[in-house]
Amino acid sequence: MKKVKYYYSTKTQQFEPLQLPWWKWALRIFGFLSAILVSAAIIVALAFRYLQSPNEKRMSMQLNQLQERYDVLRKDLREAQDELKQLEKRDNEVYRVIFEADPLPDQVRAGNIKIDEKELDKKLSPLNNEELLKQLQQSMARFHQRLKIQQGSYDTLQKFIEKKQEMLASIPSIQPVSNRQLERIASGFGVRIDPIYKILKFHAGLDFTAPTGTPVYATGDGVVESADYQAGGYGNNIWLRHGYGYRTHYAHMVKLKSVVGQKVQRGEVIGWVGSTGKSTGPHLHYEVERNGEKIDPVHFFYNDLKAEDFDRMVKMAEAGNQSFD
């Protein structure tokens, strides 16, 4: 039931029904509608400010996923970059030094590609997420290219290793006759008394005394360069060419087992001790050459001697006694 408002009229001295003019009714309605519109605007503003629409929620989720992917990529990049720096440093300062190879210049590594973290942040900071990820992925691609170059460097080092192994096998590094007790060194390298002419002459090798027929071993991998007989000189003798500038000479043997052009390996029997040529008794005359220069063979027995045995042999070889040839 509609409520009726009354007012006291001084003219009629009684209560009269209150009737508002139309303009007041219009003003009230306008005020009411204005209040509704203002309230609605405030509610909408608060909703946009503090509440997310479905589209905004979807975009926010995508943004979080992109951020996670970005963080993972950046972490992977930093870790991979640190590992690569260590590999490159080890490559230049260790491996290439060992194999006597020149360090690989940084300009050669991956076409002079460098990844500077500060510079990368500076370039990526003004970009949106899609562009940022694209730039970061490009940096990772260039970085993997640098890793590929490093792998190529290791492949080169592998060839150096194979060549180094071949060189180490070729260098004469064992005694040419069995001499575990170190009792067979008869005369050393240097000026010695000639057994025939009794004058001081340069002795270009070591003399190992041993019974006739004692096996003579190749002291390093090589090829038989010559195998012949010299009357009044080295008798039955063999020259081995080892490569890398090394040659070895085995003389006064009773019999030769190897022939010219034959490939031999370290420790292989190439003949037997004798006393042929200019010799005063059964022994093996052994020489080492490098680049045409005679070298004291005693310094090449490191493969089958302990430190104390090596010192003992050096002292025995230095004794100024008479040679056997």
C-alpha positions in Angstrom: 0.0 0.0 0.0 1.4 3.4 -1.0 2.3 5.6 1.9 0.8 9.1 1.8 2.7 11.9 3.4 0.8 14.8 5.0 1.7 18.3 6.1 -0.1 20.8 8.3 -1.5 23.7 6.3 -1.8 27.0 8.1 -4.3 28.2 5.7 -6.8 25.4 6.3 -5.7 24.7 9.8 -5.6 21.0 9.1 -3.3 18.2 7.6 -3.3 18.1 3.9 -1.7 15.4 1.6 1.8 16.3 0.4 1.9 16.7 -3.3 5.3 17.5 -5.0 5.6 19.4 -8.2 6.7 17.6 -11.3 10.1 19.2 -11.4 11.0 18.0 -7.9 9.9 14.5 -8.9 12.2 14.8 -12.0 15.1 16.0 -9.9 14.7 13.1 -7.5 14.6 10.6 -10.3 17.7 12.2 -11.9 19.6 12.1 -8.6 18.7 8.5 -8.1 19.8 7.5 -11.6 23.0 9.5 -11.2 23.8 7.7 -8.0 23.2 4.4 -9.8 25.5 5.3 -12.7 28.3 6.6 -10.4 28.1 3.5 -8.3 28.2 1.3 -11.4 31.2 3.2 -12.7 33.0 2.8 -9.4 32.2 -1.0 -9.4 33.4 -1.4 -13.0 36.6 0.6 -12.3 37.4 -1.6 -9.2 36.6 -4.7 -11.2 39.0 -3.7 -14.0 41.6 -2.7 -11.4 41.5 -5.8 -9.2 39.7 -8.5 -11.1 40.9 -10.3 -14.3 38.8 -11.1 -17.3 39.0 -14.6 -18.8 41.1 -13.2 -21.6 43.4 -11.5 -19.2 43.8 -14.7 -17.2 44.7 -16.6 -20.4 47.3 -13.9 -21.3 48.7 -13.9 -17.8 49.1 -17.7 -17.9 50.9 -17.4 -21.2 53.1 -14.7 -19.8 54.1 -16.9 -16.9 54.9 -19.8 -19.2 57.0 -17.6 -21.4 58.8 -16.3 -18.3 59.6 -19.8 -17.2 60.9 -20.8 -20.6 63.0 -17.7 -20.7 64.5 -18.4 -17.2 65.3 -22.0 -18.2 67.0 -20.9 -21.4 69.0 -18.2 -19.7 70.2 -20.7 -17.1 71.1 -23.3 -19.7 73.0 -20.6 -21.6 75.0 -19.5 -18.6 75.9 -23.1 -17.6 76.8 -24.0 -21.2 78.9 -20.8 -21.6 80.8 -21.5 -18.4 81.5 -25.1 -19.5 82.6 -24.0 -22.9 85.0 -21.4 -21.4 86.6 -24.2 -19.4 86.9 -26.5 -22.4 88.5 -23.7 -24.5 90.9 -22.9 -21.8 91.9 -26.5 -21.3 92.1 -26.9 -25.0 94.6 -24.0 -25.4 96.5 -24.3 -22.2 96.7 -28.0 -21.7 96.0 -30.3 -24.6 97.6 -28.1 -27.3 100.6 -27.5 -25.1 101.0 -31.2 -24.6 100.9 -32.0 -28.3 102.9 -28.9 -29.3 100.1 -27.3 -31.3 99.4 -23.6 -31.6 96.5 -22.3 -29.4 93.3 -21.8 -31.4 92.7 -18.0 -31.6 89.3 -16.7 -30.4 88.7 -15.2 -33.8 88.7 -18.7 -35.2 86.3 -20.1 -32.6 82.8 -20.0 -34.1 83.6 -17.1 -36.4 84.5 -14.7 -33.6 81.1 -15.2 -31.9 81.0 -13.9 -28.3 78.1 -13.9 -25.9 78.4 -11.0 -23.4 75.8 -11.4 -20.6 75.6 -7.6 -19.9 75.3 -6.7 -23.6 72.7 -9.4 -24.1 70.6 -8.0 -21.2 70.9 -4.5 -22.7 69.7 -5.7 -26.1 66.9 -7.9 -24.8 65.4 -5.6 -22.1 63.2 -3.4 -24.4 61.8 -6.4 -26.3 58.5 -8.1 -25.7 58.5 -11.8 -24.5 58.2 -13.4 -27.9 61.0 -11.3 -29.3 63.1 -11.8 -26.2 62.8 -15.6 -26.5 63.6 -15.4 -30.2 66.8 -13.4 -29.5 67.8 -15.8 -26.8 67.2 -18.8 -28.9 69.4 -17.3 -31.7 72.1 -16.7 -29.1 71.9 -20.4 -28.1 72.1 -21.4 -31.8 75.3 -19.4 -32.2 76.6 -20.8 -29.0 76.1 -24.3 -30.2 77.9 -23.4 -33.4 80.9 -22.4 -31.2 80.6 -25.8 -29.4 80.8 -27.4 -32.8 84.0 -25.6 -33.6 85.4 -26.8 -30.3 84.5 -30.3 -31.2 86.4 -29.8 -34.4 89.4 -28.7 -32.4 89.2 -31.9 -30.3 89.0 -34.0 -33.5 92.3 -32.2 -34.6 93.8 -33.0 -31.2 92.8 -36.7 -31.7 94.9 -36.8 -34.8 97.8 -35.2 -32.8 97.3 -38.0 -30.2 97.5 -40.7 -32.8 100.6 -39.0 -34.3 102.1 -38.6 -30.9 101.5 -42.3 -30.1 103.2 -43.2 -33.3 106.1 -40.9 -32.5 106.5 -42.3 -28.9 106.5 -45.9 -30.4 109.2 -44.8 -32.9 111.6 -43.2 -30.4 114.3 -45.7 -29.4 113.7 -46.2 -25.7 114.8 -49.7 -24.6 118.1 -51.5 -24.4 119.1 -53.5 -27.6 120.0 -56.6 -25.6 118.6 -58.1 -22.4 120.5 -56.4 -19.5 118.4 -56.6 -16.4 121.4 -56.8 -14.1 123.1 -53.9 -15.8 126.3 -55.9 -16.2 126.8 -55.8 -20.0 127.8 -52.1 -20.5 131.5 -52.4 -21.5 132.2 -49.0 -23.1 130.2 -45.8 -23.2 129.7 -42.9 -25.5 132.5 -40.4 -26.0 136.3 -40.4 -26.2 137.7 -43.9 -25.5 140.9 -46.0 -26.1 140.8 -47.8 -29.4 141.3 -51.5 -28.7 143.5 -52.0 -31.9 145.5 -48.7 -32.2 145.6 -47.9 -28.4 144.9 -44.2 -29.1 142.1 -42.0 -27.9 139.2 -42.0 -30.4 135.6 -40.8 -30.4 133.3 -43.8 -29.6 129.9 -43.0 -31.2 127.8 -45.5 -29.2 127.6 -48.0 -26.4 129.2 -51.5 -26.4 127.2 -54.3 -24.8 129.1 -57.5 -24.0 127.1 -60.6 -24.5 127.6 -64.3 -25.6 127.6 -64.9 -29.3 124.0 -65.6 -30.4 122.3 -63.3 -27.8 119.2 -61.7 -29.4 119.4 -58.1 -30.5 116.2 -56.1 -30.3 114.9 -53.1 -32.2 114.7 -50.3 -29.7 111.8 -48.5 -31.5 109.4 -49.0 -34.3 111.0 -48.3 -37.7 112.1 -49.6 -41.1 115.3 -51.3 -42.0 117.3 -48.8 -43.9 120.4 -50.9 -44.5 121.5 -54.4 -43.6 125.0 -55.4 -44.8 128.5 -56.5 -44.0 131.5 -54.2 -43.6 134.8 -56.0 -43.4 137.3 -54.3 -41.0 134.5 -52.1 -39.8 131.1 -52.8 -38.3 130.8 -56.3 -39.7 127.2 -57.5 -39.9 125.3 -54.3 -39.1 121.8 -52.8 -39.4 120.6 -49.2 -39.6 116.9 -48.6 -38.6 115.1 -45.5 -39.7 112.5 -44.6 -37.1 111.2 -41.3 -38.5 111.0 -38.0 -36.6 114.7 -37.6 -37.2 115.8 -40.8 -35.4 118.0 -43.6 -36.6 119.7 -46.5 -34.7 122.7 -48.6 -35.6 123.4 -52.2 -34.5 126.9 -53.6 -35.4 129.2 -56.7 -35.2 126.4 -59.2 -35.2 127.0 -62.8 -36.0 123.9 -63.0 -38.1 121.2 -60.6 -39.4 117.5 -61.5 -39.2 116.0 -58.4 -40.9 116.3 -57.2 -44.5 116.2 -53.8 -46.1 112.7 -52.3 -46.3 111.3 -54.5 -43.6 109.1 -52.8 -40.9 110.0 -53.8 -37.4 108.5 -53.0 -34.0 110.1 -52.1 -30.7 111.3 -55.3 -29.0 111.4 -57.4 -32.2 114.6 -59.5 -32.8 116.6 -58.1 -35.7 119.8 -60.2 -35.3 122.2 -61.9 -32.9 125.3 -60.7 -31.1 128.6 -61.6 -32.6 132.2 -60.4 -33.2 132.3 -59.6 -36.9 134.3 -56.7 -38.4 136.7 -54.7 -36.3 135.9 -56.3 -33.0 138.0 -57.7 -30.1 135.2 -59.9 -28.7 131.5 -60.8 -28.8 129.5 -57.6 -28.2 126.9 -55.3 -29.8 127.9 -51.8 -30.8 124.8 -49.6 -30.6 124.3 -46.0 -31.8 121.5 -43.4 -31.8 121.2 -40.5 -34.2 118.8 -37.6 -34.3 118.8 -35.4 -37.3 122.2 -36.7 -38.3 123.8 -36.0 -34.9 125.2 -38.8 -32.7 123.5 -38.9 -29.3 124.5 -40.8 -26.2 122.2 -43.9 -26.3 122.2 -44.2 -22.5 119.6 -41.3 -22.3 117.1 -43.4 -24.2 116.6 -46.3 -21.9 113.8 -44.8 -19.8 111.2 -47.4 -20.8 112.9 -50.3 -19.1 114.9 -48.8 -16.3 114.0 -47.6 -12.8 115.4 -44.2 -11.7 118.1 -45.8 -9.5 119.1 -48.3 -12.3 119.3 -45.5 -14.8 121.7 -43.5 -12.6 123.8 -46.6 -12.2 123.9 -47.2 -15.9 124.9 -43.6 -16.6 127.8 -43.9 -14.2 129.0 -47.2 -15.8 128.8 -45.7 -19.3 130.8 -42.7 -18.3 133.8 -44.8 -17.2 136.8 -44.0 -19.4 137.7 -47.5 -20.4 138.7 -49.2 -23.6 136.0 -49.8 -26.3 135.5 -53.2 -28.0 135.7 -51.8 -31.6 
